[in-house]
Structures are given as structure tokens and as C-alpha cells.
């Protein structure tokens, strides 16, 4: 049974019908600001799965599939006829080996799993920092879309709508509409260091889900991250730590900035996913401001040890 009676996409349509449409400058209040237990997906298991490839030869796509199998299968979260939006981090026009962006092999595997579960449509959406066409080309996302038939959603002003975020710092902000129209959303960030926030993981990935003057979001960055995280709270978070950026983040640019870990972290709790991933960089979860605040404000828990845990090794 779904946790709310109509999908996000259906509710958007209802609001549009009621209002007769809204101008780009209009403000839209999202009606389903529910806690994680009510919004994470069709079921809420409170789990965290760690996938480990034992060697550099371990297949990234196989590891991705095995991690989802450990939850009981992606069909528990993705239903037939769902419109699914996957939010990778492809903000920078960087080759995948530089770990500035989501591994395209992980992205491809997740798309294929959603399609096998019967998704009506799978879309890739990110509001990039570098030129979007270059980002799609250089990161491999464009090739993945072509290979799988997934839609690449190009960010543009007509797809941004001012919405009431009801955050601690952010009130009204332009939101990338496909991410709230979707029936299900999978957050698919890459794990890396960040000069301002310490780390960029799942919750920070939502900065790529909005428009507006995003440089202003880096003021009080931890508050901003948590405000966005409580608004976009996804069905699942899959953190790509196949390669992680350990220096000069978030954009990097040198292979010396990268460590190959061959790991994935999957959870239905966005705070727990980030908390687990923080350990890959030798941080305690409570040492990272947005993880600490996400726990404090009830978006999830950084005590990931209390969740149902499973480790997949191939």
C-alpha cells in the first residue's frame, strides 16, 4: 500500500487544475511534507546496505544489482507504471575516473532495474554547474540515456517553479519540477570532499535539484542542505563510492584526488546513508554539520547501526 493516496505527479496536476496554472513567479506549496516513514516509498524498512567489490575487476553493475537484491528487490519500491526520476551528481564536465560525478555504470544499472520493475518512464535530472550538454557528454550520462532509453531532462527556466520549502532557512525557492512530479525519486550522488560543507553526499546533492541564485545557498550551507533534504526526501538514496574524491572537492580534476573503493551504500534513510558514507572519509557522522542537523530535525538518523544492516561482497 502506498504511503499517500495520490502520487506526487498526480498532486501537481490537481494543483495546476485548481489554480488554472501558475506563473513562473507564483509560489506553490507542496502538500506532502511528511516524515521519512510516510514518504520514503511504498514501504519503509529502515535499512542500510553496503556493497563491496573485493577487487578492481569487480563489476560495478553487478555490485549495484546485488545491493538492490539485498533489500528484497527494487520492485518493493518501484511499481509498474511509475515515473521515476534519478538524481545523479553530474554537475561538472569531468570524466568518470575523476570521481567528481556519479559513475555512469551505477546509473545505468539503476535505470535498468527500474525498467525491469515496470517503470513507465525513467528520467535523469540534474541542474548542472558546468554547461549541461558538456556535462551530459563528458560524464557519460548522455551515453547511458541513449543506451537505456531513459530521458535526459535538460534544466531550463520553464522547468523551475517557485515552491514553498518551509525550511529553517529557505522559505520560497525555484525547484526543478520533474523531481516533484515523479512518482518515485532515487538520489544517486557520488561521495567526495567539499571545501565548505566538509563532504558532499546524498543530502547535499539536492542543491542540483533547484534553480535560482545557487551561490546564496552556500551561506549557512548546512542549514540549506537540510532544508532541501527535508523537502526532496527521496524514495531511496544510493551513494556511489566506487571512486571517491579525497582532495580538492567538489570539482577535483586530478587522478591524485581519487581513491578507488568499489563501494556502494543504499538506504531508505537519507541521513543514515550519509552517516555511513562519512566513515569512508574517517569522519564521525556528528562531525558533519548537515548530518548532525538532519538527525536533530528528524529527517533520519545518523545512528545507522540501529537500522537493519546487510553487507554484500562480490
ZADREN-740897 format. One line per 10 residues: number of its first residue (from 1); for each residue x negated, y, z of N, C-alpha, C. Coordinates in steps of 0.001 Angstrom, whole numbers, padded with zeros to 6 digits. Layout:
BEGIN
NUM	X:Y:Z:X:Y:Z:X:Y:Z | ...
//
This chain:
BEGIN
1	-000853:-001196:000000:000000:000000:000000:-000884:001239:000000 | -000558:002218:-000873:-001330:003450:-000900:-001099:004245:000367 | -002085:005075:000688:-002035:005810:001948:-001220:007088:001840 | -000905:007523:000632:000047:008610:000493:000957:008278:-000679 | 002175:008794:-000695:003193:008291:-001606:002976:008630:-003066 | 002306:009698:-003376:002039:010018:-004770:000555:010287:-004916 | 000075:010136:-006149:-001347:010340:-006400:-001675:011822:-006427 | -002980:012097:-006343:-003414:013491:-006451:-002962:014080:-007780 | -003115:013288:-008848:-002765:013771:-010177:-001281:014102:-010254 | -000447:013237:-009690:000991:013481:-009699:001357:014710:-008893
11	000659:014910:-007760:000982:016071:-006927:000602:017371:-007615 | -000510:017360:-008351:-000892:018542:-009125:000216:018870:-010127 | 000703:017826:-010828:001757:018058:-011822:003012:018632:-011171 | 003376:018099:-009990:004560:018592:-009289:004394:020066:-008918 | 003212:020404:-008413:002974:021790:-008029:003022:022724:-009233 | 002454:022246:-010354:002497:023056:-011564:003936:023273:-012028 | 004744:022213:-011943:006136:022322:-012368:006907:023283:-011480 | 006674:023184:-010170:007362:024057:-009222:006994:025519:-009447 | 005683:025728:-009664:005213:027121:-009771:005362:027673:-011172 | 005638:026782:-012136:005698:027233:-013516:004321:027479:-014077
21	003322:026837:-013504:001932:027059:-013903:001342:028130:-013027 | 000026:028191:-013006:-000609:029244:-012217:-001793:029806:-012966 | -002038:031057:-012763:-003138:031736:-013446:-004455:031302:-012838 | -005515:031532:-013573:-006844:031161:-013091:-007166:031845:-011782 | -006604:033010:-011576:-006863:033751:-010345:-005896:033391:-009231 | -004907:032530:-009527:-003959:032131:-008498:-004605:031211:-007484 | -003966:031077:-006342:-004505:030235:-005269:-003597:029038:-005094 | -004202:027872:-005040:-003449:026637:-004902:-003845:025967:-003595 | -002865:025604:-002797:-003142:024927:-001531:-002995:023432:-001732 | -004039:022698:-001422:-003990:021249:-001566:-003198:020652:-000398
31	-002166:019856:-000688:-001247:019435:000367:-001668:018200:001145 | -002761:017569:000768:-003082:016297:001399:-004379:016358:002180 | -004534:017355:003023:-005729:017445:003852:-005584:016508:005037 | -005783:015195:004784:-005589:014175:005800:-006935:013646:006271 | -006980:013025:007433:-008229:012446:007902:-008667:011284:007023 | -009922:010881:007199:-010508:009837:006374:-009640:008596:006322 | -009094:008182:007453:-008327:006941:007498:-007115:006993:006588 | -006641:008196:006287:-005465:008323:005441:-005804:008641:003996 | -007062:008970:003709:-007383:009467:002375:-008478:008694:001674 | -009101:007744:002313:-010279:007118:001729:-009954:006213:000553
41	-008758:005716:000422:-008406:004849:-000680:-007194:004020:-000316 | -006992:002941:-001061:-005807:002128:-000811:-005894:001378:000509 | -007124:001086:000963:-007317:000500:002282:-008519:001167:002912 | -008550:001179:004214:-009677:001780:004911:-010312:000725:005796 | -011487:000270:005405:-012124:-000828:006100:-013209:-000363:007063 | -013636:000878:006945:-014745:001383:007746:-015950:000469:007637 | -016503:000410:006450:-017629:-000471:006187:-018829:000317:005669 | -019981:-000298:005750:-021182:000232:005116:-021994:-000955:004609 | -022315:-000902:003324:-023032:-001985:002665:-024373:-001432:002182 | -025445:-002136:002481:-026764:-001758:001974:-027227:-002810:000985
51	-027579:-002367:-000213:-028117:-003257:-001225:-029605:-003035:-001378 | -030349:-004115:-001437:-031813:-004035:-001526:-032302:-004917:-002660 | -032991:-004309:-003603:-033680:-005063:-004638:-035088:-005359:-004148 | -035462:-006627:-004098:-036719:-007009:-003461:-037949:-006685:-004291 | -037759:-006458:-005563:-038919:-006136:-006400:-038520:-005106:-007442 | -039499:-004526:-008094:-039226:-003536:-009126:-038499:-004154:-010317 | -038557:-005489:-010411:-037899:-006177:-011510:-036419:-006463:-011216 | -035977:-006223:-009976:-034575:-006458:-009629:-033671:-005583:-010496 | -032620:-006187:-011019:-031710:-005468:-011894:-030868:-004476:-011099 | -030926:-003216:-011488:-030141:-002182:-010817:-028651:-002436:-011014
61	-028266:-002825:-012218:-026844:-003077:-012485:-026339:-004273:-011685 | -027167:-005314:-011577:-026766:-006478:-010788:-026631:-006111:-009322 | -027573:-005330:-008809:-027510:-004898:-007414:-026243:-004089:-007162 | -025900:-003213:-008090:-024686:-002408:-007954:-023455:-003303:-007867 | -023383:-004276:-008740:-022247:-005195:-008724:-022177:-005986:-007416 | -023317:-006446:-006939:-023355:-007247:-005716:-022914:-006431:-004504 | -023259:-005155:-004489:-022865:-004289:-003382:-021340:-004145:-003334 | -020725:-003982:-004484:-019260:-003882:-004521:-018605:-005217:-004192 | -019211:-006306:-004635:-018681:-007629:-004296:-018642:-007836:-002784 | -019613:-007260:-002088:-019685:-007431:-000632:-018516:-006766:000091
71	-017823:-005844:-000566:-016631:-005221:000026:-015380:-006064:-000204 | -015514:-007092:-001020:-014350:-007864:-001434:-013929:-007542:-002847 | -014689:-006642:-003496:-014410:-006300:-004886:-013838:-004905:-005047 | -014234:-004248:-006115:-013800:-002868:-006345:-012296:-002769:-006562 | -011653:-003893:-006932:-010202:-003865:-007154:-009427:-003566:-005874 | -010076:-003639:-004730:-009416:-003227:-003491:-009227:-001716:-003423 | -010002:-000997:-004222:-009979:000467:-004167:-009480:001089:-005471 | -009732:000422:-006571:-009318:000919:-007882:-008187:000029:-008390 | -007063:000636:-008691:-005893:-000106:-009150:-005704:000046:-010656 | -004913:-000846:-011231:-004601:-000737:-012648:-003898:000593:-012917
81	-004290:001212:-014017:-003737:002482:-014487:-004253:003695:-013703 | -005193:003501:-012783:-005796:004645:-012096:-006626:005486:-013061 | -006572:006784:-012877:-007553:007687:-013474:-008637:007888:-012429 | -009846:007468:-012757:-010962:007502:-011818:-011971:008544:-012283 | -012379:009410:-011382:-013458:010352:-011674:-014674:009976:-010840 | -015793:009830:-011519:-017066:009558:-010859:-017864:010851:-010841 | -018331:011206:-009645:-019090:012452:-009468:-020557:012097:-009196 | -021380:012006:-010259:-022808:011803:-010047:-023489:013130:-009741 | -024764:013091:-009464:-025571:014308:-009396:-026426:014331:-010654 | -026004:015131:-011624:-026769:015288:-012864:-027015:016775:-013119
91	-027267:017509:-012030:-027389:018960:-012105:-028604:019436:-012882 | -029641:018619:-012927:-030912:019050:-013510:-031203:018268:-014787 | -031774:018943:-015767:-032174:018275:-017008:-033505:017573:-016765 | -033433:016487:-016044:-034605:015715:-015649:-034415:014250:-016065 | -035489:013641:-016505:-035475:012229:-016839:-035169:011409:-015587 | -034464:010283:-015725:-034085:009500:-014548:-035248:009075:-013659 | -036433:008863:-014222:-037545:008377:-013411:-038031:009413:-012403 | -037566:010674:-012548:-037993:011740:-011629:-037091:011853:-010402 | -036032:011063:-010331:-035165:010952:-009143:-034474:012254:-008754 | -034333:013170:-009698:-033571:014391:-009431:-032093:014181:-009690
101	-031760:013095:-010385:-030394:012841:-010813:-030042:011368:-010603 | -028748:011082:-010652:-028256:009727:-010434:-028758:008779:-011524 | -029205:007611:-011097:-029703:006596:-012015:-028591:006199:-013002 | -028815:006349:-014305:-027752:006031:-015269:-027349:004561:-015253 | -028233:003662:-014830:-027864:002246:-014741:-026824:002015:-013639 | -026964:002742:-012534:-025964:002652:-011467:-024642:003220:-011966 | -024693:004359:-012611:-023494:004993:-013159:-022788:004058:-014138 | -023548:003439:-015010:-022964:002523:-015999:-022284:001343:-015322 | -022928:000777:-014326:-022348:-000379:-013629:-021044:-000012:-012934 | -020989:001166:-012302:-019769:001585:-011600:-018636:001817:-012589
111	-018933:002443:-013707:-017913:002648:-014737:-017351:001310:-015206 | -018236:000371:-015491:-017791:-000939:-015969:-016929:-001656:-014933 | -017294:-001541:-013679:-016499:-002159:-012619:-015103:-001549:-012550 | -015019:-000235:-012662:-013713:000439:-012646:-012863:-000005:-013833 | -013496:-000124:-014989:-012764:-000566:-016180:-012277:-002002:-016023 | -013116:-002845:-015445:-012723:-004235:-015228:-011580:-004343:-014219 | -011494:-003377:-013309:-010399:-003362:-012332:-009096:-002865:-012931 | -009151:-002400:-014183:-007940:-001970:-014875:-007705:-000476:-014904 | -008729:000315:-014567:-008558:001773:-014591:-008095:002226:-015970 | -007133:003127:-015977:-006613:003666:-017226:-007651:004533:-017912
121	-008372:005295:-017128:-009375:006211:-017659:-010468:006389:-016615 | -011722:006436:-017068:-012843:006741:-016185:-013538:007979:-016737 | -013764:008946:-015865:-014369:010212:-016267:-015615:010486:-015441 | -016566:011136:-016069:-017796:011587:-015408:-017717:013099:-015316 | -017822:013642:-014108:-017670:015090:-013931:-018724:015634:-012993 | -019416:016674:-013426:-020359:017401:-012579:-020533:018790:-013157 | -020536:019791:-012309:-020809:021158:-012730:-022310:021389:-012573 | -023023:021235:-013641:-024483:021202:-013602:-025093:022582:-013369 | -026367:022561:-012985:-027123:023805:-012807:-027825:024174:-014112 | -028616:023246:-014655:-029169:023453:-015993:-028052:023329:-017027
131	-028333:023710:-018266:-027362:023626:-019350:-026725:022238:-019401 | -025408:022208:-019442:-024694:020944:-019289:-025019:019953:-020400 | -025165:020418:-021627:-025464:019496:-022726:-026841:018873:-022553 | -027794:019678:-022119:-029129:019143:-021877:-029097:018154:-020728 | -028343:018473:-019687:-028251:017566:-018535:-027657:016226:-018939 | -026555:016259:-019683:-025926:015016:-020116:-026883:014188:-020974 | -027673:014872:-021806:-028582:014164:-022703:-029798:013618:-021965 | -030466:014464:-021200:-031746:014089:-020594:-031579:013095:-019457 | -030490:013219:-018679:-030288:012331:-017521:-029798:010939:-017913 | -029345:010789:-019137:-028803:009511:-019577:-027306:009388:-019422
141	-026659:010379:-018809:-025212:010301:-018594:-024448:010275:-019909 | -024917:011036:-020886:-024258:011057:-022186:-024307:009705:-022876 | -025453:009052:-022809:-025581:007725:-023410:-024691:006707:-022694 | -024592:006814:-021363:-023716:005924:-020607:-022264:006109:-021038 | -021859:007357:-021196:-020481:007627:-021622:-020212:007028:-022999 | -021157:007199:-023899:-020998:006667:-025253:-020912:005146:-025235 | -021730:004517:-024408:-021781:003056:-024343:-020533:002459:-023709 | -020012:003115:-022674:-018892:002565:-021905:-017526:003073:-022352 | -017506:004192:-023059:-016239:004803:-023434:-015671:005732:-022371 | -016442:005978:-021307:-015995:006936:-020281:-015991:008348:-020851
151	-015138:009191:-020301:-015066:010591:-020727:-016124:011414:-020005 | -016827:012245:-020745:-017690:013267:-020149:-016876:014545:-020030 | -016731:015055:-018823:-015950:016274:-018625:-016916:017454:-018556 | -016834:018332:-019543:-017705:019492:-019571:-017121:020595:-018691 | -017887:021087:-017734:-017369:022159:-016873:-017176:023445:-017662 | -016027:024052:-017499:-015732:025326:-018147:-014699:026055:-017301 | -014554:027321:-017545:-013713:028163:-016691:-012266:027697:-016676 | -011787:027142:-017788:-010388:026709:-017846:-010118:025504:-016954 | -011175:024822:-016505:-011009:023666:-015617:-011315:024014:-014161 | -011458:025301:-013868:-011668:025743:-012488:-010395:026432:-011997
161	-009973:026092:-010792:-008796:026729:-010196:-009123:027131:-008772 | -008730:028322:-008405:-008892:028749:-007018:-007983:027924:-006123 | -008570:027288:-005143:-007809:026469:-004211:-008169:026827:-002779 | -007222:026635:-001916:-007412:026939:-000510:-008078:025733:000154 | -009329:025889:000526:-010095:024789:001087:-009832:024590:002571 | -009387:025654:003240:-009067:025577:004672:-010268:025099:005484 | -011430:025600:005113:-012647:025205:005800:-012999:026135:006945 | -014087:025806:007626:-014565:026654:008714:-015233:027919:008174 | -015829:027824:007002:-016466:028984:006378:-015785:029361:005066 | -015420:028356:004281:-014842:028599:002965:-013327:028544:003036
171	-012687:029602:002540:-011230:029633:002514:-010749:029307:001111 | -010873:030262:000186:-010455:030049:-001199:-011688:029980:-002081 | -011730:028978:-002957:-012900:028836:-003830:-012476:028109:-005116 | -013130:028435:-006258:-012801:027737:-007509:-013236:026269:-007458 | -012306:025384:-007753:-012524:023939:-007681:-012423:023348:-009084 | -013290:022392:-009376:-013311:021665:-010654:-012114:020714:-010668 | -011072:021094:-011405:-009754:020448:-011322:-009764:018932:-011547 | -010528:018388:-012498:-010473:016924:-012686:-010738:016123:-011419 | -011463:016692:-010482:-011793:015968:-009258:-010635:015916:-008271 | -009673:016808:-008400:-008479:016717:-007556:-007292:016139:-008308
181	-007372:016109:-009619:-006329:015457:-010413:-006431:013941:-010350 | -007626:013434:-010119:-007873:011995:-010222:-007065:011202:-009197 | -006733:009965:-009572:-006126:009054:-008603:-007169:008593:-007591 | -008378:008310:-008055:-009464:007868:-007192:-010738:008610:-007591 | -011569:008913:-006592:-012837:009600:-006831:-013959:008801:-006178 | -015017:008560:-006946:-016202:007895:-006421:-017350:008887:-006441 | -017906:009142:-005267:-019037:010045:-005143:-020309:009227:-005350 | -021143:009646:-006312:-022302:008857:-006700:-023563:009734:-006740 | -024040:010165:-005581:-025206:011046:-005527:-026519:010276:-005574 | -027582:010981:-005876:-028937:010461:-005696:-029450:010992:-004355
191	-030314:010232:-003707:-030857:010636:-002403:-032176:011370:-002609 | -032269:012576:-002023:-033504:013339:-002182:-033610:014405:-001106 | -034806:014942:-000973:-035020:016033:-000026:-034523:017333:-000633 | -034243:018291:000239:-033765:019595:-000210:-034411:020677:000639 | -034845:021732:-000016:-035614:022770:000674:-034802:023518:001725 | -033475:023592:001560:-032640:024334:002508:-031902:023423:003488 | -031310:022363:002993:-030460:021512:003840:-031206:020315:004418 | -032476:020174:004084:-033245:019028:004561:-033117:017846:003628 | -031884:017422:003389:-031596:016336:002464:-030401:016711:001600 | -030324:016136:000428:-029103:016190:-000364:-028688:014757:-000637
201	-027477:014420:-000166:-026968:013055:-000236:-025541:013114:-000773 | -024599:012469:-000081:-023234:012444:-000577:-022458:013720:-000346 | -022450:014200:000888:-021626:015372:001193:-022090:016602:000432 | -023389:016772:000275:-023873:017948:-000444:-023570:017882:-001937 | -023318:016681:-002431:-023038:016513:-003857:-021802:017281:-004305 | -020934:017671:-003344:-019708:018382:-003711:-019950:019816:-004134 | -021146:020344:-003930:-021440:021676:-004466:-021348:021648:-005992 | -021567:020481:-006572:-021396:020322:-008008:-019963:020068:-008422 | -019026:020208:-007512:-017609:019996:-007809:-016822:021302:-007772 | -017530:022409:-007654:-016879:023715:-007602:-017565:024674:-008568
211	-016895:025786:-008797:-017463:026838:-009624:-017763:028057:-008773 | -017554:029228:-009365:-017789:030468:-008635:-019263:030781:-008461 | -019543:031686:-007549:-020931:032125:-007301:-021566:031141:-006319 | -022110:030077:-006865:-022557:028986:-006008:-023804:029320:-005191 | -024524:030351:-005598:-025670:030762:-004785:-025221:031185:-003390 | -023996:031725:-003293:-023469:032140:-001986:-023194:030948:-001082 | -023028:029766:-001669:-022760:028569:-000875:-023989:028126:-000081 | -025147:028628:-000460:-026371:028240:000240:-026610:029080:001498 | -025748:030061:001722:-025758:030757:003006:-024911:029918:003967 | -025435:029688:005163:-024751:028763:006087:-024477:027438:005385
221	-025526:026874:004790:-025355:025752:003867:-024730:024529:004534 | -025038:024286:005786:-024485:023106:006449:-022978:023239:006656 | -022524:024446:007016:-021086:024695:007130:-020397:024525:005787 | -021029:025062:004745:-020473:024962:003398:-020330:023510:002967 | -021378:022723:003187:-021350:021314:002789:-020202:020587:003459 | -020003:020825:004741:-018960:020110:005470:-017572:020593:005054 | -017432:021892:004782:-016149:022386:004278:-015772:021698:002972 | -016741:021574:002070:-016469:020917:000793:-016213:019426:000986 | -016950:018819:001899:-016794:017377:002138:-015413:017038:002677 | -014881:017886:003567:-013556:017580:004101:-012478:017785:003043
231	-012733:018628:002063:-011753:018862:001002:-011764:017734:-000030 | -012963:017320:-000441:-013078:016343:-001527:-013115:014897:-001060 | -013084:014658:000210:-013235:013331:000819:-012891:012201:-000169 | -013882:011437:-000649:-013679:010522:-001773:-013157:009154:-001363 | -012768:008389:-002358:-012373:007008:-002128:-013561:006205:-001602 | -014710:006366:-002263:-015933:005670:-001893:-017127:006577:-002131 | -018180:006355:-001364:-019469:007005:-001609:-020499:005913:-001866 | -021182:006024:-002989:-022285:005122:-003306:-023534:005963:-003473 | -024468:005843:-002538:-025695:006632:-002605:-026755:005862:-003367 | -027234:006494:-004421:-028283:005914:-005257:-029645:006218:-004634
241	-030239:005182:-004067:-031604:005303:-003535:-032521:004310:-004241 | -032208:004045:-005517:-033105:003186:-006297:-034456:003871:-006439 | -034397:005182:-006690:-035574:006046:-006610:-035158:007240:-005772 | -035965:007654:-004833:-035630:008823:-004036:-036710:009887:-004204 | -036303:011140:-004089:-037259:012247:-004176:-037720:012592:-002765 | -038995:012472:-002510:-039540:012666:-001173:-040263:013993:-001001 | -040372:014774:-002079:-041033:016084:-002006:-040512:016968:-003123 | -040559:018286:-002869:-040218:019298:-003878:-038783:019210:-004382 | -037879:018803:-003480:-036480:018747:-003858:-035814:020112:-003762 | -034725:020296:-004492:-033942:019229:-005114:-034257:018931:-006575
251	-035100:019755:-007224:-035284:019561:-008662:-036511:018734:-009016 | -037539:018752:-008156:-038733:017960:-008408:-039362:018285:-009747 | -039783:017236:-010446:-040400:017443:-011753:-041667:016652:-011957 | -042100:015937:-010904:-043315:015139:-010998:-043058:013745:-010430 | -043663:012751:-011065:-043508:011384:-010571:-044128:011207:-009198 | -045033:012093:-008812:-045636:012020:-007480:-044649:012400:-006385 | -043525:013000:-006763:-042480:013368:-005800:-041540:012204:-005497 | -041744:011064:-006143:-040751:009985:-006158:-041268:008735:-005456 | -040376:008094:-004698:-040646:006765:-004137:-039595:005806:-004675 | -040043:004646:-005130:-039126:003623:-005641:-038724:002720:-004482
261	-037424:002711:-004148:-036920:001910:-003027:-036012:000767:-003454 | -035390:000901:-004625:-034439:-000115:-005100:-033354:-000397:-004057 | -032719:000678:-003566:-031668:000520:-002559:-030412:001273:-002974 | -029296:000759:-002485:-028000:001408:-002648:-027283:001364:-001309 | -026497:002398:-001023:-025693:002442:000200:-024260:002776:-000195 | -023338:001873:000139:-021927:002033:-000216:-021089:002076:001051 | -020193:003063:001143:-019326:003168:002318:-018042:003888:001968 | -016998:003612:002761:-015763:004387:002676:-015754:005513:003709 | -016864:005710:004393:-017035:006796:005358:-018176:007681:004857 | -017876:008896:004390:-018915:009730:003776:-020007:010173:004740
271	-019666:010345:006004:-020680:010740:006985:-021598:009559:007285 | -021017:008382:007433:-021817:007190:007702:-022777:006896:006560 | -022317:007079:005325:-023188:006850:004164:-024411:007766:004226 | -024177:009050:004502:-025288:009998:004591:-026183:009692:005786 | -025567:009299:006890:-026339:008986:008093:-027281:007812:007845 | -026772:006782:007187:-027597:005619:006856:-028723:006017:005913 | -028406:006824:004917:-029409:007238:003940:-030479:008137:004550 | -030119:008907:005571:-031104:009778:006223:-032277:008972:006757 | -031997:007748:007185:-033053:006898:007709:-034096:006526:006678 | -033737:006585:005403:-034708:006301:004344:-035816:007346:004305
281	-035518:008512:004874:-036492:009617:004910:-037054:009812:006320 | -036781:008843:007194:-037240:008886:008591:-036617:010019:009388 | -035388:010407:009005:-034609:011361:009793:-033602:010611:010651 | -033348:011099:011852:-032195:010658:012610:-030981:011411:012065 | -029816:010778:011998:-028650:011471:011449:-028373:012816:012113 | -028511:012865:013431:-028188:014098:014150:-029203:015212:013907 | -030310:014893:013242:-031298:015918:012902:-030907:016723:011664 | -029932:016240:010913:-029477:016919:009694:-028163:017629:010006 | -028163:018942:009829:-027031:019758:010272:-025694:019334:009719 | -025602:019069:008420:-024291:018743:007849:-023806:017361:008287
291	-024727:016445:008565:-024315:015135:009080:-023782:015283:010502 | -024473:016072:011280:-024039:016316:012664:-022666:016988:012694 | -022458:017981:011833:-021180:018689:011802:-020066:017801:011238 | -020381:016994:010236:-019381:016092:009683:-018867:015117:010729 | -019778:014654:011588:-019403:013774:012700:-018561:014544:013718 | -019007:015736:014057:-018319:016542:015076:-016902:016895:014642 | -016699:017191:013372:-015394:017634:012887:-014534:016502:012343 | -014966:015278:012541:-014099:014141:012285:-013957:013704:010843 | -014890:014110:009984:-014843:013643:008593:-015241:012174:008519 | -016073:011768:009439:-016548:010395:009542:-017452:010303:010758
301	-018247:009251:010812:-019131:009055:011951:-020576:008866:011512 | -021495:009443:012271:-022898:009128:011976:-023358:007885:012729 | -022497:007312:013533:-022817:006062:014233:-022459:004883:013324 | -023181:004804:012214:-022849:003821:011192:-023016:002383:011684 | -023769:002221:012760:-023950:000874:013326:-022625:000291:013819 | -021638:001167:014093:-020350:000715:014596:-019398:000271:013482 | -019765:000530:012240:-018939:000125:011114:-019229:-001336:010765 | -018318:-001928:010017:-018579:-003272:009512:-019750:-003184:008551 | -020823:-003922:008832:-022050:-003805:008057:-022364:-005096:007318 | -022962:-004922:006170:-023400:-006070:005399:-024622:-005665:004583
311	-025534:-006569:004415:-026734:-006313:003624:-026779:-007295:002467 | -027025:-006746:001279:-027122:-007546:000055:-028557:-007477:-000430 | -029191:-008606:-000607:-030584:-008656:-001065:-030659:-009512:-002316 | -031244:-008965:-003373:-031418:-009750:-004599:-032895:-009706:-005024
//
